[in-house]
Amino acid sequence: MAISYYTEEGLKRLKDELSDLKVRGRADMARQIAEARDKGDLSENAEYDAAKDAQGHLELKISKLEDVVANARILDSSSIDTSQVSIMTKVKIKNPKNGATITYSIVSEEEADLKTGKISVKSPIGKGLLGKKVGELASIQVPAGTMDFEILDIASSF
């Protein structure tokens, strides 16, 4: 699995989720399986089968999250190059067609949250902005077609 970069806050959130799944999630699952088991014959007990299936999904999610956390690295704010758009930079862009400006923070996939202006480095816009410098024009292929954005400013998002 590839190394992913996170803010301290983002990595803490992942570790908290993992801990919650291991403790509360597993306890809830054990309780559901026990309740289903108490309902009689396991060979014809759909509730038991569903609970065991859900347990398998939970364990898979825990395993994947453990891999992500094991391969996670915290980004050092002093190593962020603000001369061009990269992960953990905040970029202000302008749509030359309508004059609208917007600011995005470029973050890892797991930390992306469009409501707070954080877009994934792997999203179409995130990919299209990577490596661009202030004053450059980025033509980005999005589901609705091609959009152009002018890079107005780049700063550290820490």
N, C-alpha and C positions, 0 to 999 in steps of 0.2 A: 504494500500500500504506500502511496506517495505521502510525503511530508506536507502538512498543511499549516499555514501560519494564522495565528489568532492574536487578538488583544488579550490582555490578562482577564478582562471581564468576560470575553467570549469563551475562553478556556474554562474559567470558573463555572460558567453556566452549563457547559458540557459535562464537567465533572459532577456538578450537582444533579443533573438529570440522570447520569449513570448511577450515582449513589441511590437516588430515589427509586429507579427501576429495580436495582438489586435488592433494596430493603423492602419498600412498600409494595412494589410491583410483584415481587416473588411471594410475599406474604399473602397478598390478595389472591394470587393465582392458586396457592396451596389451599386457601380457604374454599375457593370455588370448586376445586377438584374434590376436596373432602365432602363438601355438600352434595356434589353430584354422585359421589361414590356411595353416600348414605341412602341414596334413592333406589338401591336394589341392583339387580342383575346388570353387570357391566357390559355384557355382550349385546344388549339391546338398549343401552343408555346413551341416547344422542347428546344429552347434556354433558355427560362425562367425556365423550369424544370431542365435543366442542371445547371444553375446558382444557383438555390435553393439547388440542390443536393451538389454542390461544397461548398455552404455556410455551409451545415450540416457537411461536412468533415472538414472544417476549424474550426468550433466550437468544434468538437470532438478533433481535434489536440490541440486546445487551452486548453480544459478541461484536457486532459492527461498531457500536459506540466505544467499546474498549479498544478496538483497532484505531479508531480516529484519535482517541485521547493519547494512545501510545505513540502515535506518529505526529502529534501536535507540537508545534514550537511557538513560543511567544515572540512576537516581533519587537525588536528594540527600536524605539522611536528615533534614536539618534542615527539609525542606519537607513531611514527613509529618504530616498532621493526625490526631492520635490521639483526637479528640473523637468521631469516627465511624469505622466500618469502611470502609477503602479499600484499594487495592492497596498492598502492602508493610507492612500492619499485621498484628499477631499478635492474634487474637481468641480469647478463652476463652468457650465457650458451654456451656449446660446444657440437657439434654433434660428438661423438667418432668415428663414421663410416667414416666421411669424414674430420674431423678436423676443420670444419667451426665453427666460433664463431659469436654470435649475442647478442645484448643487447636489452632488452625490458623493458618498464615501464608498470607495472600492474596497470590498471585504471578501473574506472566504465564503464559500457556498453556505456553510452552516450558520454564519453570522448575518447573512443577507436578510433585510427587512425593509421592504419598499416604503412602508408607512413612516419609517424614521430616516429615509433617504440613504439607506445602505443597500448597494447593489452588489451582486456576486461578480467576482473577477471572471467567472465563466459564463455570465449572461451575455447576450448579443451586444448590448451597449457597453458592458464592462470590457469585453474582449476588444470591441472597436475603439475604445478610448486608450487602451494600454499602449504605452510608449509615445503617445502624442505629447507635444510641448505647447506652451502658451502661444496663442496666435495661429496654431495649425487648425486645419479643417479635417474632421473625421467623418467619412461617409460610412454609415453603418447599416448593414442589412438587418432589418427587423421584419417580423411577420407581415406588417402592412406595406412593406416595400423598402426603399432606401431612404434613410434620413441623414441629413448633414448637421453636424454640430461644430461650432467654433469653440475652441478651448480658451476660456477667459482667464482662469486662475487655477493654480495647483498649490495645495498646502498639505501638511501632515494632518491626518485625521485623528491624531492622539490628543 
